[in-house]
Amino acid sequence: MNRLLLFGHRIWLIFICAPWILLLTILAVIGVIVFRWLVGSKAAGRLVVSRWARCLAWILPLRVQVTGKQNINPEQAYVVVANHLSMLDILAIFGWSGLELRWVLKHELRHVPLIGWGCSVMGYVFVDRRNRELAIQAINKATGKLEAGEGMMFFPEGTRSKSGQLLPFKMGAFKTALKQQMPILPISIQGTYALMPSGAMLPKPGRAKICIHPEIATAGMSKSDTEQIAEQARQAIAMGLET
């Protein structure tokens, strides 16, 4: 994108998109709360949050291609793991994965007006990272309550990649999957790093891809298998980044 077009896109983002993003986010949170009261959190996620993500992607604009949705069993709950390149990853996964997702958030976000309320209603897990034991207990408890078609979402790299390359995985997501004997669903994300790398304030328009891989079974496995299944997930995600 040349400099003139990039400048024009930034003006578009600041003066046109930003008010719409704020309005759509407020409406989405209100919608989540109303749907939770009426028909339950599962409907709230699939009917409201996925549409919120797609609307935001449309106005940025971000176009997302998804492959591998046939690998999702709607009768199964999952521990979902994905590489993390950009804040745009969240829109791509929310909008196009087809899963009702729970996220692990810093406990401070619980007190943010509207956002904190909406996330609480959706069953997200708020943890104090200073108390690791209580955080693990909260995550395991929430994961154990997942129903069919739901997933606990983890970025096992622990942070956004500053180089665009896949980072080493932390073991927390895989320990959770083993404890709950729940299959792992790996997802590869491509393209978002070039559009909004770590540290960027505004995204560029463009395209992204997400690839949903076959699940990795954990039934009958134990804590001693943590590194093995983590490596399986990392290889699956890495393979998806090569296509």
HUBEL-V877992 format. One record per run of one state. SS is the DSSP state (H for helix, E for strand, L for the rest). FROM is the first residue (numbers start at 1). TO is the last residue. If there is no record, write none. Layout:
BEGIN
SS_FROM_TO ; SS_FROM_TO
END
This chain:
BEGIN
L_1_2 ; H_3_39 ; L_40_40 ; H_41_60 ; L_61_61 ; E_62_67 ; L_68_68 ; H_69_71 ; L_72_77 ; E_78_82 ; L_83_87 ; H_88_96 ; L_97_99 ; E_100_106 ; H_107_111 ; L_112_114 ; H_115_121 ; L_122_124 ; E_125_127 ; L_128_131 ; H_132_144 ; L_145_149 ; E_150_154 ; L_155_171 ; H_172_180 ; L_181_183 ; E_184_190 ; L_191_191 ; H_192_195 ; L_196_205 ; E_206_212 ; L_213_215 ; E_216_216 ; L_217_222 ; H_223_241 ; L_242_243
END
